[in-house]
């Protein structure tokens, strides 16, 4: 994020408490580093991808806190096994997930990284 910063000295007069502000400096522009997104990717959609998959798509986080460089998509069969499959470094706003077992439920997570 970019910010414009100005500095001025401020004193308080001891006899009456009046605030006295000095002349402001010239504005300086400073840039902070990127940070993790404070919101998650939005509007997840799933479209059938025959014979045994889906296409997952989403929108960028509302507050990415920088430029989103890639996404990680994780999915896991809801069978209690805890076996998770990770698709790393997805650079677009969609990806196919193949090899799913028909008529079973899956948990899908999409995370953004700056």
LINZI-V90496 format. One record per backbone hydrogen bond with DSSP energy under -0.5 kcal/mol. NH is the residue of the N-H (numbers start at 1). CO is the residue of the C=O. If there is no record, write none. Layout:
NH_CO, NH_CO
//
This chain:
3_30, 5_3, 5_28, 11_20, 13_11, 13_18, 17_13, 20_11, 21_19, 22_9, 25_7, 28_5, 30_3, 30_28, 32_1, 35_65, 38_63, 39_63, 42_59, 45_57, 47_55, 49_53, 53_49, 54_97, 55_47, 56_54, 56_95, 57_45, 58_93, 59_42, 62_40, 64_61, 68_66, 69_113, 70_113, 71_90, 72_111, 73_87, 74_72, 74_109, 75_85, 76_107, 77_83, 78_105, 79_77, 84_82, 85_75, 87_73, 88_86, 90_71, 91_89, 95_56, 97_54, 100_52, 102_100, 104_101, 107_76, 109_74, 111_72, 113_70
//
